[in-house]
């Protein structure tokens, strides 16, 4: 059976990238080969193929490319393209957990750490996703992700990340009413109600409890303290610790809204934080980009499409707009 008959499902139901009908891996591989042959590169063809195939379909294209050309597609693309456009295309070629592992690795490589990357990924992925990321990280980089994170972070921020990496969050949906009230009270007493903050209490509740339970805790917290938990976190903490706790709360409340806000902040004002923009556009394209766009419009009164268009240029802009889908 030709590899064009093997279909793996796409990974989410609310993506802008969906399975290409009449998909033929060999034909796509040849088209990419043609696009990179000789001098110059046909970027439009690369965008046309790769931005409109699911991750599973792209894996089959990589396979077909290797069979017909005897070379690695990612290597060829790497030498043909450059800059942010190259980053997007290379990201699209990876399986989701491989891309996450790669991003984490890049964030910790060399001097300095891109904490935003650690926060974005570890605070928003499911247990299963985190376990797979850890496995790929170990396989690819021959190092424990936890060890790597510990080598690059410190203090309570490190402890929160280590907790998230255990992928031990309760993923059921029961709410223990009495416990929710207690959790809210304990967080309040650990923060707003005392001098100094007992951050471990926040960690225990925010990193361990299930989503429905946490939403209940947030409601209770609001009653007890008269404030949103986000507001208290901002008042009580600072730096990376504040960022990671806020990210957990926001992605529990509404994950697409969390990503919409990250995208907005990556583009508003002067300059663009391309690493954040690329990571979210690539990693959510097949999962919940439709919801992210909807939230973006609701929250900022402008389309994500218009923001990307105004903030980027060239082939980089073109491929991001394809991943974003129409207005």
C-alpha positions as CSV (number, residue, x, y, z in Angstrom):
1,X,0.0,0.0,0.0
2,X,1.4,3.4,-0.9
3,X,2.1,5.7,2.1
4,X,-0.5,8.0,0.7
5,X,-3.2,5.6,2.1
6,X,-1.9,5.7,5.7
7,X,-3.8,8.3,7.7
8,X,-3.1,9.3,11.3
9,X,-5.6,11.6,12.9
10,X,-4.9,15.3,13.4
11,X,-4.2,16.1,17.0
12,X,-7.0,18.5,17.8
13,X,-10.5,19.5,16.7
14,X,-10.2,23.3,16.7
15,X,-7.2,23.9,14.5
16,X,-6.8,26.0,11.4
17,X,-4.6,23.3,10.0
18,X,-6.6,20.2,9.0
19,X,-5.9,17.1,6.9
20,X,-5.3,17.8,3.3
21,X,-7.8,15.9,1.1
22,X,-6.4,13.7,-1.7
23,X,-3.0,13.8,0.1
24,X,-0.1,12.2,-1.6
25,X,3.2,12.2,0.2
26,X,5.3,11.4,-2.8
27,X,3.8,14.2,-4.9
28,X,4.4,16.7,-2.0
29,X,8.0,15.5,-1.5
30,X,8.7,16.0,-5.3
31,X,7.1,19.4,-5.1
32,X,9.4,20.4,-2.2
33,X,12.4,18.9,-4.0
34,X,11.6,21.0,-7.1
35,X,11.2,24.1,-4.9
36,X,14.7,23.7,-3.6
37,X,16.5,22.5,-6.7
38,X,19.2,24.6,-8.4
39,X,19.6,28.3,-7.5
40,X,17.0,30.1,-5.6
41,X,14.1,28.6,-3.6
42,X,10.4,28.6,-4.4
43,X,9.2,29.7,-0.9
44,X,5.6,29.9,-2.0
45,X,5.6,26.2,-2.8
46,X,7.1,25.3,0.5
47,X,4.4,27.4,2.3
48,X,1.7,26.0,0.1
49,X,2.6,22.4,1.0
50,X,3.7,22.5,4.6
51,X,1.2,25.0,6.0
52,X,-1.7,23.0,4.7
53,X,-0.8,19.5,6.0
54,X,-1.2,18.0,9.4
55,X,1.8,17.0,11.5
56,X,1.1,13.3,10.7
57,X,1.0,14.1,7.0
58,X,4.2,16.0,7.2
59,X,5.9,13.0,8.8
60,X,4.9,11.0,5.7
61,X,6.3,13.7,3.5
62,X,9.6,13.5,5.3
63,X,9.6,9.8,4.8
64,X,8.8,10.0,1.1
65,X,11.4,12.8,0.7
66,X,14.1,10.6,2.2
67,X,13.1,7.7,0.0
68,X,13.1,9.6,-3.2
69,X,16.0,12.1,-2.6
70,X,18.1,10.1,-0.1
71,X,18.4,13.2,2.0
72,X,16.8,14.6,5.1
73,X,14.1,17.1,4.3
74,X,14.8,19.2,7.5
75,X,18.5,19.4,6.6
76,X,17.7,20.6,3.1
77,X,15.2,23.2,4.3
78,X,17.7,24.3,6.9
79,X,20.3,25.1,4.3
80,X,17.8,26.7,1.9
81,X,15.9,29.0,4.2
82,X,17.0,31.5,6.9
83,X,15.7,33.6,9.8
84,X,12.3,33.4,11.3
85,X,10.8,31.8,8.2
86,X,13.2,28.8,8.6
87,X,12.3,28.5,12.3
88,X,8.6,28.2,11.5
89,X,9.1,25.6,8.7
90,X,11.5,23.5,10.8
91,X,9.0,23.6,13.7
92,X,6.2,22.4,11.4
93,X,8.2,19.4,10.5
94,X,8.5,18.1,14.0
95,X,6.0,16.0,16.0
96,X,4.4,18.1,18.7
97,X,6.3,16.7,21.7
98,X,9.6,16.8,19.7
99,X,9.0,20.5,18.9
100,X,8.3,21.2,22.6
101,X,11.4,19.4,23.7
102,X,13.4,21.2,21.1
103,X,12.1,24.6,22.2
104,X,12.9,23.8,25.9
105,X,16.4,22.8,24.8
106,X,16.9,26.0,22.9
107,X,15.6,28.0,25.8
108,X,18.2,26.5,28.1
109,X,21.2,26.3,25.8
110,X,24.2,28.6,26.2
111,X,24.3,31.5,28.6
112,X,21.0,32.8,29.9
113,X,17.6,31.1,29.9
114,X,14.4,32.0,28.1
115,X,12.1,31.5,31.1
116,X,9.1,32.4,29.1
117,X,9.5,29.3,27.1
118,X,9.7,27.0,30.1
119,X,6.6,28.7,31.5
120,X,4.6,28.7,28.2
121,X,5.1,25.0,27.7
122,X,5.2,23.5,31.1
123,X,2.2,25.5,32.5
124,X,-0.1,24.7,29.6
125,X,0.5,21.0,28.6
126,X,-1.5,18.0,29.7
127,X,0.1,15.2,31.8
128,X,0.4,12.9,28.8
129,X,2.0,15.7,26.8
130,X,4.6,16.4,29.5
131,X,5.4,12.7,29.9
132,X,6.0,12.5,26.1
133,X,8.1,15.7,26.1
134,X,10.3,14.3,28.9
135,X,10.8,11.0,27.0
136,X,11.7,12.7,23.8
137,X,14.0,15.1,25.6
138,X,15.9,12.3,27.2
139,X,16.1,10.4,23.9
140,X,17.2,13.3,21.8
141,X,19.5,15.2,24.3
142,X,20.6,12.3,26.5
143,X,19.8,14.3,29.6
144,X,16.8,14.4,32.0
145,X,14.6,17.4,31.3
146,X,14.2,17.8,35.1
147,X,18.0,17.9,35.5
148,X,18.3,20.4,32.7
149,X,15.7,22.6,34.3
150,X,17.3,22.4,37.7
151,X,20.6,23.4,36.2
152,X,19.1,26.5,34.7
153,X,16.6,27.7,37.3
154,X,16.6,28.2,41.0
155,X,14.5,28.8,44.1
156,X,10.7,28.5,44.2
157,X,10.4,29.0,40.4
158,X,12.5,25.8,40.0
159,X,10.3,23.9,42.4
160,X,7.2,24.8,40.5
161,X,8.7,23.6,37.3
162,X,9.9,20.4,38.9
163,X,6.4,19.8,40.2
164,X,4.9,20.4,36.8
165,X,7.4,18.0,35.2
166,X,6.2,15.2,37.4
167,X,3.0,15.3,35.3
168,X,1.1,14.3,38.4
169,X,-1.8,16.8,38.2
170,X,-5.2,15.3,39.0
171,X,-7.0,15.2,35.6
172,X,-10.3,14.0,36.9
173,X,-13.2,16.4,37.1
174,X,-14.5,16.0,40.6
175,X,-14.7,19.0,42.9
176,X,-14.3,18.3,46.6
177,X,-16.3,21.3,47.9
178,X,-14.9,21.2,51.4
179,X,-11.3,20.9,50.1
180,X,-11.9,23.7,47.6
181,X,-12.9,26.1,50.4
182,X,-9.9,24.9,52.5
183,X,-7.5,25.4,49.5
184,X,-8.8,28.9,49.0
185,X,-8.5,29.7,52.7
186,X,-4.9,28.3,52.8
187,X,-3.8,30.3,49.8
188,X,-5.3,33.4,51.3
189,X,-3.6,32.8,54.6
190,X,-0.3,32.0,52.8
191,X,-0.4,35.3,50.9
192,X,-2.7,38.3,51.4
193,X,-3.3,37.6,55.1
194,X,0.3,37.5,56.2
195,X,3.6,39.3,56.1
196,X,5.7,37.5,53.5
197,X,4.3,34.8,51.3
198,X,4.3,31.0,51.8
199,X,4.7,30.1,48.2
200,X,4.7,26.3,48.8
201,X,0.9,26.5,49.6
202,X,0.3,28.1,46.2
203,X,2.4,25.4,44.5
204,X,0.6,22.5,46.3
205,X,-2.8,23.8,45.2
206,X,-2.0,25.2,41.7
207,X,0.2,22.3,40.5
208,X,-1.7,19.3,41.9
209,X,-5.5,19.9,41.8
210,X,-7.7,19.3,38.7
211,X,-9.1,22.0,36.6
212,X,-12.8,22.0,37.8
213,X,-11.6,21.9,41.4
214,X,-9.3,24.9,40.8
215,X,-12.0,26.9,39.1
216,X,-14.0,26.4,42.3
217,X,-11.0,27.4,44.4
218,X,-10.7,30.6,42.4
219,X,-14.3,31.4,43.1
220,X,-13.9,30.8,46.8
221,X,-10.7,32.8,46.8
222,X,-12.5,35.8,45.3
223,X,-15.2,35.5,48.1
224,X,-12.7,35.3,50.9
225,X,-10.3,38.0,49.7
226,X,-12.4,40.2,47.5
227,X,-9.8,39.8,44.8
228,X,-9.1,37.7,41.8
229,X,-6.3,35.2,42.5
230,X,-4.4,36.6,39.5
231,X,-4.4,40.0,41.3
232,X,-3.1,38.5,44.5
233,X,-0.3,36.6,42.7
234,X,0.8,39.9,41.1
235,X,0.8,41.6,44.5
236,X,2.5,38.8,46.3
237,X,5.1,37.6,43.9
238,X,7.5,38.9,41.2
239,X,9.6,37.7,38.3
240,X,9.5,34.2,37.0
241,X,7.5,32.8,39.9
242,X,4.8,35.3,39.3
243,X,4.8,34.5,35.6
244,X,4.5,30.7,36.1
245,X,1.7,30.9,38.7
246,X,-0.2,33.4,36.5
247,X,0.3,31.1,33.5
248,X,-1.1,28.1,35.4
249,X,-4.1,30.0,36.6
250,X,-4.8,31.5,33.2
251,X,-4.4,28.3,31.3
252,X,-6.7,26.5,33.8
253,X,-9.3,29.2,33.4
254,X,-9.2,29.4,29.7
255,X,-6.3,28.0,27.7
256,X,-7.1,29.7,24.3
257,X,-7.3,33.0,26.1
258,X,-4.0,32.4,27.8
259,X,-2.4,31.9,24.3
260,X,-4.2,34.9,22.9
261,X,-2.8,37.1,25.6
262,X,0.7,35.7,25.0
263,X,0.4,36.4,21.3
264,X,-0.9,39.9,21.9
265,X,2.0,40.7,24.3
266,X,4.5,39.3,21.8
267,X,3.4,41.8,19.2
268,X,2.1,44.9,21.0
269,X,4.4,48.0,21.4
270,X,7.8,48.2,19.9
271,X,9.4,45.1,18.4
272,X,8.2,41.5,18.3
273,X,9.1,38.6,20.5
274,X,9.4,36.2,17.6
275,X,10.3,33.2,19.7
276,X,6.9,33.4,21.5
277,X,4.9,34.2,18.3
278,X,6.5,31.3,16.4
279,X,6.1,28.8,19.2
280,X,2.4,29.5,19.7
281,X,1.5,29.7,16.0
282,X,3.4,26.4,15.3
283,X,2.3,24.4,18.3
284,X,-1.4,25.4,18.4
285,X,-2.1,25.5,14.7
286,X,-3.6,22.0,14.7
287,X,-5.1,22.1,18.2
288,X,-7.0,25.2,19.1
289,X,-6.0,28.1,16.8
290,X,-9.7,28.8,16.0
291,X,-10.5,29.3,19.7
292,X,-7.3,31.4,20.1
293,X,-8.4,33.7,17.3
294,X,-11.9,34.0,18.7
295,X,-10.5,34.9,22.1
296,X,-8.0,37.4,20.6
297,X,-10.8,39.2,18.9
298,X,-13.0,39.2,22.0
299,X,-10.1,40.4,24.2
300,X,-8.5,43.0,22.0
301,X,-11.1,44.0,19.4
302,X,-8.8,43.3,16.6
303,X,-8.1,40.1,14.6
304,X,-5.0,38.0,15.2
305,X,-4.6,38.1,11.5
306,X,-4.4,41.9,11.4
307,X,-1.9,41.9,14.2
308,X,0.4,39.4,12.6
309,X,0.1,41.2,9.3
310,X,1.1,44.5,10.8
311,X,4.0,43.1,12.8
312,X,5.8,40.7,10.4
313,X,7.0,40.7,6.8
314,X,8.0,38.6,3.9
315,X,7.7,34.8,3.8
316,X,7.7,34.8,7.5
317,X,4.5,36.8,7.5
318,X,3.0,34.7,4.7
319,X,3.5,31.4,6.5
320,X,2.2,32.7,9.8
321,X,-0.9,34.1,8.1
322,X,-1.5,30.7,6.5
323,X,-1.3,29.1,9.9
324,X,-3.6,31.7,11.3
325,X,-6.2,31.1,8.6
326,X,-8.4,33.8,7.2
327,X,-9.6,36.9,9.2
